Amino acid sequence: GIGGAFQYGLQVSIINSPAEFIKSFIRETWLKRYGSSPSEETITLMWSFVVSIYSIGGLLGSWSAGYLSVRFGRKKAMLFANIPALLSATLMGLSRLCGSFEMIIAGRLFSGVCVGLALNIHLMYAGECAPRRLRGLIAITASTAIATGKFAGFALGLREVLGVDALWPILMAANALPALIQLLTLPFFPDSPRYLLIDKKDKEGCI
């Protein structure tokens, strides 16, 4: 769940704390580039892009989840979902250093793609790997991971942690940590028995 539903919960909640800092960053960047201060309508528009483009990325990721999970298997598809997660963390983490609020928008798009993939494949993979008597319990872990991710996002966004002007790029790049944890641990997990039997025709592997 840490690279699946957890990412969704984290990304949903993590954007709330640095809102004013990001708006100030957009204002400062605009002023440096164009020599004039942007209107409040422009700031609101750019912030709207930062928030809403995440959903568009999620839609793209969801569309791709079915194809990737059949083409490469559930486990490899979950590993693949970490690529846009790390890319988004890099873009958002370096946005202030590079003086580009567009990097935040692009990073949010890629984080949406990651979540669209991971959330769908997480449920599929966990449900197919779980023993029959534990299948219901394992399916519920998706909701648990979402709640844990939301809590982690709110906790990291506290002023005592990363919710300050100097540290908001690190806060926005926090999704890199669960992605790295999954990249290091998931390769040791088995493939989905259903994928092995139905898609790969590998009956022995399935058994």
Disulfide bonds with the S-S distance in Angstrom:
none
